[in-house]
């Protein structure tokens, strides 16, 4: 029985030409590339159907103008436009000779091959199918599923091994050969999935810029141990900064990366990341270690001077490091376990190793672990958390209380369309290094009657909140602790106030939320809109309960905003439940385009009327007197797809001035450009008129301007100026230029940013050069630009904006989502 003729393994041959570190290229922008292929579409080839996964089961069809055969053991000769098809594969040639007995074949003249991933032209192909030996000469190829093309003088294959002589690879168009990878010889072992290139060069134009006498690379999708692209930068603090990632492929479901780093002005550092993945969970652990750091010795006053912060006993010059762990495990369809742990060696670490405002502003690191669940009508969990100080200007008294442990559950279920009931409950044990702790139980059952129609709603709600404490220590100790935290003097009356270790609070919470929707069709400047008017009233009644002797474990005042107009408590946490007899009146209007459904304008305004004084406060906080709250106004306007304007304004009639102002403007240019302008002002919430000095009145006032402006199709400039008007100093400045062609890109970015809490600035110069489809060298400038310029990547305007940090609740610090959290 003769073996059937099968198509030549040319797709395997082309795999030899692709280098190990060649990027996939799917994320690159090829919009500037002309539609020119090294190998044009074959007019006589059918469109590829299927893929490599079903080739083995497909028959081979041979079609040719003339078939010759002298005898059963003689060669079959097909000539005059020979065409072979199998699945997604096509082979065409002028003349094909094949001997079914010996397995030898040859294809001569205009050899054309096509499959679902590439097209190939060759002058001649010959081989022995029985011995699995093949030789292909004068090859040109064009990838079709991703960008890439090249050629080779010849390809030789024998079983799982092969070699390519005189090969080239590039993602550039043939008439714009800006860069090209060349190798004299590439040897491949497909069984091991590895290749070795010898005497390889990367050329920019005709000039060789990189020569590698020998390197090993993968030829399949499997991950391989090896060097990743280095990161280089220059800064005033670190000097020349070089990081060389080393990837370790340990197993299919776990791997590791080493990050050796050299800072010319400070010393060497080693970072390491380990990741794992299994059927029901995943995790990542990261750490770095610096045996000796020259920076503290160069600036000793910043570490030892008590005028700067809380001084350390000795300079943190030795064994500086960081640790971070994030892991999750799915227990079943409803429950999962999760942990996030963090640690740094000293309180100056984030400031000394961070290059972002987020790292400098982090004052603590939060570590937590727990088991969590969620169902259709409920959620809950059991967890614990702990805080580590990460700011040398503070001490341990500024840290939040640890919750060791905390259990919580939330249940809410509709029983009928007009009846809903539920409960929110929490139990926690609070501990602190400097203060007395205790145990707290908080339970809040509720019932609601949501009545609503197509254009109205009325939602009355009745809740009952019960809170109980079991406190540590005695009255004398707790009174002294209260004075230490809030000022004052220990008196017999104060001691008597803290006499009881067992405290309870029980009170009803009644609210009614009602609103109406009016709408009409209107036309403005020739465009049809749906115009809505949405008045809303929210009444809240909570009786007063004296809570002055209650501890403050995890509770703080919420920033007054639009959302607080409709909340039943102005405090986070359960240590305070405000008393209230108040009515919120609010009005919202919208213009919705009837052409595309987009909201072109939304404006809202609201205010609270306090019928009685609100007397429940935190220590050193004033009561809220009866009368009117601050006005809250919010507006967003998008007159077209390019402009977006938004503003929030909170005006306080008590001071006859603003409490908060936020204004933002965004304009989108053609070719991906954007410009952003923002302004923010906030009054200090703790400011007391007539008591505190005027300088204490303002908390922040900042302006932020950023842009990406395309000068033409290839050149663009980027920049950001982030300035504190209150402090009269810049927070961050970015200026850069970008050049991009079809297959090349380069970015040069200069950046000044806060290097420490004293307001000192550091300067960094970053350069990145990218060969599209192959990789980039230099610093990762795109990460810095995406963080500083909203809209640098257009997708960021419609998704969650990118961030290098993961903000933690309850006053926690920041833990970066990247392998190196300090960048």
ZALUM-344449 format. One record per residue (C-alpha): y, x, z; residue in one letter. Coordinates in steps of 0.05 Angstrom, whole numbers. Each point is the difference from the previous one (the first is absolute). Layout:
BEGIN
c2 | c1 | c3 | aa
Y | X | Z | A
...
END
This chain:
BEGIN
c2 | c1 | c3 | aa
0 | 0 | 0 | X
65 | 31 | -22 | X
60 | 4 | 47 | X
58 | -42 | -24 | X
64 | 34 | -22 | X
52 | -3 | 55 | X
74 | 14 | -5 | X
26 | 70 | 17 | X
22 | 10 | 72 | X
71 | 15 | -20 | X
31 | -35 | 59 | X
-35 | 50 | 44 | X
29 | 56 | -41 | X
71 | -23 | 10 | X
-10 | -3 | 75 | X
-4 | 75 | -4 | X
72 | 4 | -22 | X
30 | -37 | 59 | X
21 | 45 | 58 | X
-20 | -12 | 72 | X
68 | -13 | 26 | X
22 | -45 | -57 | X
33 | -61 | 30 | X
-24 | -68 | -21 | X
68 | -15 | -29 | X
-2 | -74 | 13 | X
62 | 4 | 44 | X
41 | 41 | -50 | X
54 | -30 | -43 | X
-16 | 9 | -74 | X
57 | -44 | -25 | X
34 | 60 | -34 | X
-61 | 19 | -40 | X
-2 | -14 | -75 | X
-60 | -39 | -25 | X
-32 | 59 | -36 | X
-74 | 17 | 8 | X
-34 | 66 | -15 | X
-58 | -42 | -25 | X
24 | -65 | -33 | X
-40 | -64 | 1 | X
-60 | 0 | -47 | X
9 | -56 | -50 | X
-74 | -5 | -14 | X
-21 | -3 | 74 | X
-11 | -66 | 36 | X
36 | -12 | 65 | X
-39 | 28 | 60 | X
-41 | -54 | 36 | X
-27 | 12 | 70 | X
-2 | 68 | 33 | X
-43 | 58 | 20 | X
-39 | -42 | 50 | X
-38 | -39 | -54 | X
-7 | 52 | -55 | X
-72 | 17 | 16 | X
-25 | -71 | -15 | X
37 | -7 | -66 | X
-34 | 14 | -68 | X
29 | 49 | -50 | X
20 | -27 | -68 | X
6 | 47 | -60 | X
40 | -18 | -61 | X
11 | 46 | -59 | X
10 | -1 | -74 | X
-62 | 41 | -19 | X
-66 | 12 | 37 | X
-49 | 56 | -22 | X
-68 | 20 | 28 | X
-54 | 42 | -35 | X
-57 | -16 | 49 | X
-18 | -23 | 69 | X
10 | 69 | 31 | X
62 | 17 | -41 | X
72 | -7 | 19 | X
36 | -66 | -6 | X
65 | 12 | -38 | X
54 | -53 | 2 | X
65 | 15 | -36 | X
62 | -31 | -29 | X
39 | -30 | 59 | X
-54 | -2 | 53 | X
13 | -46 | 60 | X
-41 | -6 | 65 | X
14 | -52 | 54 | X
-29 | -8 | 70 | X
35 | -44 | 51 | X
71 | 28 | 8 | X
-17 | 63 | -39 | X
15 | 14 | -73 | X
-17 | 62 | -41 | X
22 | 11 | -71 | X
-11 | 60 | -46 | X
-5 | 18 | -74 | X
-72 | 24 | 4 | X
-54 | -7 | 54 | X
-67 | 35 | -2 | X
-53 | -17 | 52 | X
-74 | 18 | 10 | X
-36 | -48 | 46 | X
-59 | 48 | 10 | X
40 | 62 | 20 | X
59 | -36 | 29 | X
49 | 44 | -37 | X
63 | -30 | -31 | X
65 | 19 | -32 | X
64 | -38 | -16 | X
46 | 34 | -49 | X
70 | -19 | -22 | X
51 | -47 | 32 | X
-41 | -12 | 64 | X
33 | -58 | 37 | X
-21 | -24 | 68 | X
28 | -58 | 42 | X
-18 | -35 | 65 | X
37 | -40 | 53 | X
33 | 62 | 28 | X
17 | 47 | -58 | X
3 | 16 | -74 | X
-25 | 67 | -29 | X
6 | 36 | -67 | X
-45 | 59 | -16 | X
-18 | 40 | -62 | X
-75 | 9 | 15 | X
-52 | -19 | 52 | X
-72 | 22 | 4 | X
-55 | 5 | 51 | X
-71 | -13 | 23 | X
-11 | -66 | 37 | X
-69 | 20 | 24 | X
27 | 63 | 32 | X
66 | -35 | 19 | X
42 | 55 | -33 | X
64 | -17 | -37 | X
57 | 37 | -33 | X
65 | -31 | -24 | X
53 | 39 | -38 | X
75 | -7 | -11 | X
12 | -58 | 49 | X
61 | -43 | 12 | X
0 | -57 | 52 | X
45 | -57 | 24 | X
-12 | -36 | 66 | X
12 | -75 | -4 | X
-7 | -26 | 71 | X
51 | 50 | 27 | X
47 | 48 | -33 | X
-27 | 67 | -24 | X
-19 | 38 | -62 | X
-23 | 68 | -22 | X
-51 | 39 | -39 | X
-51 | 56 | -1 | X
-27 | 52 | -48 | X
-71 | -21 | 16 | X
-42 | -34 | 53 | X
-71 | 21 | 18 | X
-47 | -44 | 42 | X
-69 | 13 | 28 | X
-28 | -53 | 47 | X
47 | -9 | 59 | X
37 | 64 | -16 | X
53 | 13 | -51 | X
59 | 42 | -20 | X
65 | -10 | -37 | X
31 | 58 | -38 | X
75 | 3 | -13 | X
17 | -67 | 32 | X
68 | -34 | 10 | X
26 | -60 | 40 | X
67 | -34 | 4 | X
31 | -69 | 12 | X
57 | 15 | -47 | X
7 | -30 | -69 | X
-23 | 47 | -57 | X
71 | 6 | -27 | X
29 | 14 | 70 | X
-48 | 51 | 30 | X
41 | 15 | 62 | X
-59 | 26 | 39 | X
-73 | 16 | -12 | X
-59 | 25 | 39 | X
-43 | 51 | -36 | X
-65 | 33 | 20 | X
-40 | 52 | -38 | X
-65 | -25 | 27 | X
-22 | -59 | 44 | X
-71 | -5 | 26 | X
-27 | -66 | 27 | X
-59 | -22 | 42 | X
-1 | -77 | -2 | X
-58 | -3 | 48 | X
44 | 32 | 53 | X
63 | -32 | -27 | X
37 | 66 | -1 | X
32 | 44 | -51 | X
28 | 71 | -4 | X
60 | 18 | -43 | X
13 | 72 | -19 | X
66 | 30 | -22 | X
38 | -65 | 6 | X
75 | -4 | -13 | X
52 | -54 | 6 | X
54 | 6 | -53 | X
69 | -32 | 0 | X
15 | -3 | -74 | X
-28 | 65 | -25 | X
14 | 39 | 64 | X
-58 | 10 | 48 | X
24 | -15 | 71 | X
-65 | 2 | 39 | X
-63 | 41 | -10 | X
-65 | -11 | 38 | X
-57 | 48 | -18 | X
-53 | -46 | 33 | X
-1 | -68 | 34 | X
-51 | -53 | 15 | X
12 | -75 | -10 | X
-37 | -66 | -1 | X
-18 | -37 | -64 | X
-15 | -69 | 30 | X
32 | -48 | 49 | X
-33 | 30 | 61 | X
45 | 35 | 50 | X
-5 | 75 | 4 | X
18 | 53 | 51 | X
59 | 41 | -24 | X
75 | 15 | 2 | X
51 | -56 | -7 | X
69 | 11 | -27 | X
45 | 39 | 48 | X
66 | -24 | 29 | X
60 | 47 | 0 | X
70 | -8 | 27 | X
58 | 39 | 29 | X
40 | -21 | 62 | X
49 | 31 | 49 | X
-47 | -13 | 59 | X
-67 | 21 | -29 | X
21 | 48 | -55 | X
-50 | 4 | -57 | X
-52 | -54 | 14 | X
-69 | 2 | -34 | X
-57 | -49 | 13 | X
-67 | 7 | -35 | X
-47 | -60 | 9 | X
-75 | 16 | -4 | X
-45 | -59 | -13 | X
-72 | -1 | 29 | X
-48 | -50 | -30 | X
-50 | -5 | 58 | X
-37 | -64 | -19 | X
9 | -63 | -43 | X
28 | -38 | 59 | X
41 | 53 | 37 | X
43 | 59 | -18 | X
51 | 48 | 29 | X
64 | 35 | -21 | X
29 | 64 | 29 | X
75 | 12 | -2 | X
16 | 73 | 11 | X
75 | 9 | 0 | X
46 | 60 | 2 | X
73 | -6 | 22 | X
35 | 66 | -12 | X
49 | -7 | 58 | X
-48 | -30 | 50 | X
-73 | 20 | -12 | X
-66 | -30 | -21 | X
-29 | -68 | 14 | X
-68 | -31 | -14 | X
-9 | -75 | -9 | X
-64 | -38 | -12 | X
-18 | -71 | -19 | X
-69 | -33 | 4 | X
-15 | -68 | -31 | X
-62 | -43 | 3 | X
-21 | -66 | -30 | X
-61 | -43 | 12 | X
-22 | -70 | -14 | X
34 | -32 | 59 | X
58 | 46 | 14 | X
43 | 61 | -14 | X
41 | 52 | 35 | X
44 | 60 | -5 | X
16 | 56 | 49 | X
56 | 51 | -11 | X
23 | 60 | 40 | X
39 | 64 | -8 | X
8 | 63 | 41 | X
52 | 54 | -1 | X
-20 | 60 | 43 | X
69 | 30 | 2 | X
68 | -29 | -20 | X
62 | 43 | -7 | X
49 | -59 | 0 | X
5 | -11 | 76 | X
15 | 74 | 11 | X
57 | -3 | -51 | X
32 | -61 | 34 | X
-18 | 6 | 75 | X
59 | -41 | 25 | X
-26 | -63 | -34 | X
-63 | 4 | 42 | X
25 | 28 | 66 | X
72 | -25 | 7 | X
5 | -62 | 46 | X
63 | -22 | -36 | X
-41 | -13 | -63 | X
-55 | -40 | 33 | X
-54 | 7 | 52 | X
-17 | 74 | -5 | X
-71 | 26 | -5 | X
-25 | 53 | 48 | X
-16 | 48 | -57 | X
11 | 4 | -75 | X
-53 | -37 | -40 | X
-15 | 60 | -43 | X
-76 | 1 | 5 | X
-54 | -49 | -20 | X
43 | -55 | -28 | X
-38 | -58 | -31 | X
-12 | -72 | -14 | X
-58 | -49 | -2 | X
-7 | -69 | -31 | X
-61 | -46 | -6 | X
-5 | -67 | -36 | X
-66 | -37 | -5 | X
-26 | -71 | -8 | X
-69 | -33 | 2 | X
-18 | -71 | -22 | X
-46 | -29 | 53 | X
-11 | -65 | -38 | X
39 | -50 | -42 | X
45 | -18 | 59 | X
5 | 63 | 42 | X
20 | 72 | -12 | X
16 | 62 | 41 | X
61 | 44 | -14 | X
31 | 62 | 31 | X
62 | 42 | -13 | X
8 | 62 | 42 | X
56 | 52 | -1 | X
20 | 63 | 37 | X
50 | 57 | -7 | X
3 | 65 | 38 | X
72 | -5 | 24 | X
61 | -45 | -1 | X
36 | 42 | -52 | X
-57 | -5 | -50 | X
24 | -57 | -44 | X
70 | 28 | -4 | X
-25 | 70 | -18 | X
-50 | -22 | -52 | X
30 | -63 | -29 | X
42 | -4 | -63 | X
16 | -74 | 6 | X
46 | -43 | 42 | X
-61 | -39 | 23 | X
-33 | 61 | 32 | X
64 | 21 | 36 | X
11 | -70 | 28 | X
-71 | -7 | 27 | X
4 | 4 | 76 | X
-72 | -17 | 17 | X
-70 | -1 | -28 | X
-42 | -62 | 11 | X
-76 | 3 | 3 | X
-41 | -63 | 1 | X
-72 | -24 | -6 | X
-29 | -69 | 1 | X
-45 | -54 | -27 | X
33 | -57 | -38 | X
-22 | -66 | -30 | X
26 | -55 | -44 | X
-25 | -69 | -19 | X
27 | -61 | -35 | X
41 | -24 | 59 | X
-2 | 59 | 48 | X
12 | 74 | 9 | X
-9 | 46 | 59 | X
-22 | 67 | 25 | X
-10 | 50 | 55 | X
37 | 66 | -5 | X
35 | 57 | 37 | X
58 | 44 | -16 | X
34 | 63 | 26 | X
67 | 35 | -15 | X
17 | 74 | -3 | X
71 | 25 | 3 | X
23 | 34 | -65 | X
75 | 7 | 12 | X
27 | 58 | 42 | X
66 | -37 | 15 | X
-39 | -52 | 41 | X
-49 | 3 | 58 | X
-62 | -38 | 18 | X
40 | -57 | 31 | X
21 | -22 | -70 | X
-71 | -12 | -23 | X
-28 | -71 | -4 | X
-54 | -22 | 47 | X
-72 | 13 | -21 | X
-43 | -62 | -6 | X
-69 | 19 | 28 | X
-28 | -48 | -22 | X
31 | -61 | -35 | X
-37 | -64 | -21 | X
33 | -55 | -41 | X
-19 | -63 | -38 | X
39 | -48 | -43 | X
-28 | -68 | -21 | X
35 | -54 | -41 | X
-36 | -59 | -33 | X
22 | -64 | -33 | X
-41 | -60 | 23 | X
35 | -51 | -44 | X
57 | 7 | -51 | X
48 | -17 | 57 | X
-32 | 35 | 60 | X
-9 | 74 | 12 | X
-19 | 37 | 64 | X
-11 | 72 | 20 | X
8 | 54 | 51 | X
26 | 72 | 3 | X
-28 | 41 | 57 | X
3 | 73 | 21 | X
-25 | 41 | 58 | X
20 | 73 | 9 | X
-3 | 57 | 49 | X
63 | 43 | -2 | X
3 | 73 | 22 | X
53 | 54 | -3 | X
5 | 73 | 20 | X
67 | -10 | 36 | X
0 | -73 | 22 | X
-43 | -50 | 37 | X
-43 | -44 | -44 | X
-35 | -66 | 8 | X
-40 | -55 | -33 | X
29 | -59 | -38 | X
-30 | -64 | -25 | X
40 | -43 | -49 | X
-25 | -67 | -26 | X
39 | -47 | -46 | X
-35 | -64 | -23 | X
38 | -47 | -47 | X
-5 | -65 | -38 | X
40 | -16 | -62 | X
11 | -64 | -41 | X
21 | 24 | -70 | X
28 | -60 | -37 | X
24 | 15 | -70 | X
10 | -28 | -69 | X
19 | 26 | -68 | X
73 | 9 | 19 | X
1 | 2 | 76 | X
-36 | 25 | 62 | X
2 | -12 | 75 | X
-43 | 45 | 44 | X
3 | -15 | 75 | X
-38 | 50 | 42 | X
-17 | 4 | 74 | X
-26 | 64 | 32 | X
-15 | 22 | 71 | X
6 | 74 | 18 | X
-36 | 28 | 61 | X
7 | 73 | 19 | X
-31 | 35 | 60 | X
7 | 72 | 26 | X
-40 | 45 | 47 | X
46 | 59 | 13 | X
-16 | 70 | 27 | X
36 | 32 | 59 | X
42 | -29 | 56 | X
69 | -31 | 3 | X
35 | 64 | 22 | X
-29 | 40 | -58 | X
14 | -53 | -52 | X
72 | -8 | 24 | X
11 | 75 | -4 | X
-30 | 1 | -70 | X
46 | -57 | -21 | X
61 | 39 | 22 | X
-25 | 63 | -35 | X
-7 | -37 | -65 | X
61 | -45 | 2 | X
49 | 30 | 50 | X
27 | -27 | 65 | X
-21 | 10 | 72 | X
-62 | -18 | 40 | X
19 | -55 | 49 | X
-40 | -45 | 47 | X
16 | -58 | -45 | X
-28 | 38 | -61 | X
-63 | 19 | 38 | X
-10 | -72 | 20 | X
6 | -20 | -73 | X
-60 | 43 | -17 | X
-41 | -21 | 61 | X
-52 | -41 | -38 | X
-54 | 36 | -39 | X
-25 | -64 | -31 | X
50 | -35 | -44 | X
-6 | -61 | -44 | X
44 | -38 | -49 | X
-15 | -69 | -28 | X
46 | -41 | -44 | X
0 | -49 | -59 | X
30 | 17 | -68 | X
24 | -58 | -43 | X
26 | 5 | -70 | X
15 | -44 | -61 | X
8 | 31 | -69 | X
26 | -47 | -54 | X
26 | 9 | -70 | X
16 | -36 | -65 | X
-4 | 25 | -73 | X
52 | -26 | -50 | X
-3 | 22 | -72 | X
34 | -14 | -66 | X
1 | 26 | -70 | X
62 | 37 | -20 | X
26 | 46 | -55 | X
41 | 63 | 9 | X
24 | 40 | -60 | X
-50 | -33 | -45 | X
-60 | 13 | 45 | X
-38 | -56 | 34 | X
-14 | 6 | 74 | X
-33 | -38 | 56 | X
52 | -1 | 56 | X
-26 | -13 | 70 | X
35 | -15 | 66 | X
-43 | 9 | 62 | X
31 | -18 | 68 | X
-43 | 16 | 61 | X
5 | -14 | 74 | X
-40 | 33 | 56 | X
5 | -23 | 72 | X
-30 | 41 | 56 | X
-6 | -17 | 74 | X
-29 | 48 | 51 | X
14 | -8 | 75 | X
25 | 59 | 41 | X
-48 | 41 | 42 | X
24 | 60 | 41 | X
-33 | 62 | -29 | X
44 | 55 | 28 | X
-57 | 28 | 42 | X
-49 | 1 | -59 | X
-18 | 69 | -28 | X
19 | 22 | -70 | X
-64 | 28 | -31 | X
7 | -12 | -75 | X
60 | -47 | -8 | X
67 | 11 | -34 | X
56 | -41 | -31 | X
-8 | -19 | -73 | X
55 | 17 | -49 | X
39 | -63 | -14 | X
-15 | -22 | -71 | X
-15 | -60 | -44 | X
-72 | -5 | 25 | X
23 | -2 | 73 | X
37 | -65 | -13 | X
-68 | -35 | -1 | X
-39 | 37 | 54 | X
-17 | -25 | 70 | X
13 | 68 | 32 | X
51 | 55 | -13 | X
-45 | 52 | 33 | X
-61 | 37 | -25 | X
-58 | 3 | 49 | X
-17 | -48 | 56 | X
40 | 29 | 58 | X
59 | -46 | -15 | X
1 | -71 | -25 | X
72 | -22 | -12 | X
28 | -65 | 25 | X
33 | -43 | -52 | X
36 | -65 | -15 | X
24 | 14 | -70 | X
6 | -27 | -70 | X
-2 | 41 | -64 | X
35 | -28 | -61 | X
-14 | 35 | -66 | X
12 | -12 | -74 | X
-33 | 33 | -61 | X
15 | -10 | -73 | X
-36 | 28 | -61 | X
9 | 3 | -75 | X
-68 | 4 | -35 | X
-2 | 13 | -75 | X
-37 | -56 | -35 | X
-15 | 48 | -58 | X
-42 | 51 | 38 | X
-4 | -27 | 72 | X
37 | 59 | 30 | X
46 | -8 | 59 | X
68 | 23 | -25 | X
38 | -15 | 64 | X
-19 | -13 | 72 | X
51 | -7 | 56 | X
-10 | -20 | 72 | X
45 | -8 | 61 | X
-18 | -20 | 71 | X
23 | 0 | 72 | X
-27 | -18 | 69 | X
37 | -47 | 47 | X
-17 | 17 | 73 | X
9 | -62 | 43 | X
-13 | 39 | 65 | X
4 | 72 | 21 | X
-64 | 39 | -14 | X
-11 | 38 | 65 | X
-66 | 36 | -12 | X
15 | 73 | -16 | X
-28 | 69 | 1 | X
29 | 51 | 50 | X
72 | 19 | -16 | X
6 | -56 | -51 | X
52 | -55 | 2 | X
-16 | -73 | 0 | X
15 | -41 | -63 | X
56 | -48 | 16 | X
3 | -71 | -26 | X
36 | -8 | -65 | X
-15 | 25 | -70 | X
-41 | 59 | -22 | X
18 | 48 | -55 | X
0 | -27 | -70 | X
-57 | 26 | -43 | X
11 | 0 | -75 | X
-47 | 27 | -53 | X
6 | -1 | -76 | X
-37 | 28 | -60 | X
24 | -5 | -72 | X
-36 | 20 | -64 | X
46 | -22 | -57 | X
-48 | 33 | -50 | X
-60 | 46 | -2 | X
43 | 62 | 9 | X
45 | -17 | 59 | X
-21 | -16 | 71 | X
50 | -8 | 57 | X
-16 | -17 | 72 | X
38 | -4 | 65 | X
-11 | -18 | 73 | X
59 | -13 | 46 | X
-1 | -17 | 74 | X
68 | -18 | 29 | X
8 | -9 | 75 | X
56 | -49 | 21 | X
-1 | 30 | 70 | X
26 | 67 | -25 | X
31 | -30 | -63 | X
-36 | 55 | -38 | X
-64 | 17 | -36 | X
-64 | 17 | 37 | X
-38 | 20 | -62 | X
17 | 11 | -74 | X
-48 | 19 | -55 | X
19 | 1 | -74 | X
-42 | 25 | -57 | X
9 | 3 | -76 | X
-51 | 21 | -51 | X
8 | 8 | -76 | X
-57 | 16 | -48 | X
14 | 42 | -61 | X
-40 | 2 | -63 | X
-56 | 51 | -5 | X
-17 | -7 | 74 | X
66 | 19 | 31 | X
27 | -30 | 65 | X
60 | 6 | 46 | X
2 | -23 | 73 | X
59 | -8 | 46 | X
-8 | -21 | 72 | X
42 | -6 | 64 | X
-23 | -15 | 71 | X
37 | -11 | 64 | X
-26 | -21 | 68 | X
37 | -11 | 66 | X
-32 | 30 | 62 | X
-37 | -58 | 33 | X
12 | 31 | 68 | X
76 | 5 | -9 | X
40 | -37 | 53 | X
71 | -17 | -18 | X
50 | 27 | 51 | X
-52 | 43 | 35 | X
-28 | 50 | -50 | X
44 | 48 | -38 | X
18 | -21 | -72 | X
-42 | 58 | -27 | X
-62 | -34 | 27 | X
14 | -64 | -39 | X
-33 | 20 | -66 | X
-74 | 17 | -5 | X
-2 | 21 | -73 | X
40 | -2 | -65 | X
-32 | 29 | -61 | X
9 | 2 | -76 | X
-55 | 15 | -50 | X
8 | 13 | -74 | X
-59 | 19 | -45 | X
-13 | 0 | -74 | X
-46 | 19 | -58 | X
42 | 3 | -63 | X
-33 | 14 | -68 | X
49 | 39 | -43 | X
-46 | -8 | -60 | X
-74 | -8 | -13 | X
-17 | 68 | 27 | X
54 | 19 | 51 | X
18 | -36 | 64 | X
36 | 16 | 65 | X
-18 | -23 | 70 | X
38 | 0 | 65 | X
10 | -28 | 69 | X
56 | 3 | 51 | X
-18 | -28 | 68 | X
60 | 5 | 48 | X
13 | -20 | 72 | X
71 | -26 | 2 | X
-3 | -6 | 76 | X
-21 | 73 | 10 | X
39 | 27 | -60 | X
-60 | 39 | -26 | X
-49 | -4 | -57 | X
-72 | -20 | 15 | X
-31 | 17 | -67 | X
25 | 24 | -67 | X
-43 | 5 | -63 | X
22 | 26 | -68 | X
-46 | 15 | -57 | X
-13 | 0 | -74 | X
-62 | -22 | -38 | X
-24 | 16 | -70 | X
-57 | -35 | -33 | X
-34 | 1 | -67 | X
-64 | -29 | -27 | X
-45 | 48 | 37 | X
46 | 43 | 43 | X
44 | -17 | 60 | X
42 | 43 | 47 | X
40 | -17 | 62 | X
50 | 42 | 38 | X
23 | -31 | 65 | X
46 | 25 | 55 | X
-1 | -34 | 68 | X
39 | 5 | 65 | X
-27 | -38 | 59 | X
3 | -2 | 76 | X
-44 | 54 | 28 | X
8 | -18 | 74 | X
31 | -49 | 48 | X
63 | 42 | 7 | X
19 | -19 | -71 | X
-12 | 68 | -31 | X
-17 | -2 | -73 | X
-54 | 36 | -39 | X
3 | 14 | -75 | X
-62 | -2 | -45 | X
-7 | 15 | -74 | X
-61 | -32 | -34 | X
-25 | 11 | -70 | X
-58 | -36 | -33 | X
-27 | 14 | -69 | X
-51 | -49 | -29 | X
-47 | 6 | -59 | X
-17 | -73 | -10 | X
-75 | -12 | 0 | X
-13 | 69 | 29 | X
38 | 4 | 66 | X
64 | 24 | 33 | X
23 | 61 | 38 | X
53 | 4 | 54 | X
23 | -48 | 53 | X
-17 | -74 | -2 | X
71 | -21 | -17 | X
-20 | -71 | -19 | X
-19 | -17 | 72 | X
69 | 22 | 26 | X
36 | -38 | -55 | X
-39 | -65 | 9 | X
15 | 2 | 74 | X
74 | 13 | -10 | X
14 | -43 | -61 | X
-25 | -71 | 1 | X
-19 | -17 | -71 | X
-15 | 72 | -21 | X
-67 | -30 | -18 | X
15 | -70 | -26 | X
-63 | -29 | 32 | X
30 | 14 | 69 | X
51 | -55 | -12 | X
-54 | -53 | -4 | X
-51 | 28 | 49 | X
5 | 28 | 70 | X
49 | 59 | -5 | X
-34 | 68 | 8 | X
5 | 35 | 67 | X
-27 | 63 | 29 | X
-8 | -31 | 68 | X
-38 | -56 | 32 | X
44 | -31 | 53 | X
-34 | -19 | 64 | X
16 | -59 | 44 | X
30 | -1 | 69 | X
44 | 59 | -7 | X
-53 | 48 | -25 | X
13 | 61 | -41 | X
-19 | 10 | -72 | X
-65 | 24 | -30 | X
3 | 19 | -74 | X
-48 | -31 | -50 | X
-4 | 65 | -39 | X
-47 | 57 | 20 | X
59 | 39 | 28 | X
40 | -48 | 45 | X
58 | 48 | 8 | X
23 | 2 | -72 | X
END
